């Protein structure tokens, strides 16, 4: 893992990365905007309280163009069926 992080640091120093992927927590992305936002584990188990509802709203509204949510099993009660494929 350390070797990978060192390589990543070297790439960041030497090259300009076009369209990098950013992995963040919902708390850290508050106030930022991204072209696309992907939320994994969008299940009832992970998003079930009012605080989870607020955090999910923050995460989804960070997307300027595209939002993708993944789930397996029961989707969160905060996601309406009309948005499911």
N, C-alpha and C positions, 0 to 999 in steps of 0.2 A: 504494500500500500504506500509506503514511504517513497519508493522508487517512482510509482505512478504520480504521486503529488509533485515530486521534483521535476518529472518530465512535463507535467502540466504547467508548472511555474516557468520552466524554460520556454515553452511554447508561448505563454502569455507575454513573456519579456521580448521575444524575438519576432513574433508573427502577429499580424492582425487577423483575428478570427472573425469571419463573416457569420452572422447569425448564430451566436453561441447559445447553447442551452444553459439555462440558469435553474438550479435546484434550490428551493428555498422553503422555509416554513411560511405558513399563512401570516403569522405575526410579523415576520420580516418584510413581507411584500406589501404591507399596508401602505397606501399612498403612491405606489409605483404602478406603472402600466406596461403591459407586454403584448406583443402581437397575438400570441396564443398562450393559453393556460391549460395545463393538463392536471387533473386531480385524480389520483388513484384511490382505490378503496372507498368509493363513495357509497358506503353501505350504511344500513340502519345502525349497525354496531358502532361505527366510527363517527357518525353525525346524528345524534339523537336529542341533545339538550338545546335549550335556547341559546347558550353560548356557542354551541356548534353551528346553529343556524346563522348566527351573526358572522362567525368566522367563514362559513361557506359563502355567504353573501360577499364578504370582502374578497375572497379568493376568486369567485366567478367574475366580479366586476373589475378585476385587474386585466381581463382580456379585452383587447381593443377589437380583434377581428374573429377569433375562434376560441371556443371553450370545448374541451373534451373531458368527460368524466367517465371513469371506469369503475365497474362494480361487478361482483360475483355474489349471487344470492339476493337477499332483500336490499333493494335500493333505499337510500335514506328517505324518510317521510317528507323531507323538505324539497325533494325533486318531484315535480309534477309528472304524471304519466304521459302527458302530451309531448314532453321533451325526450322521451325514451325511444330508442330505435329498436 
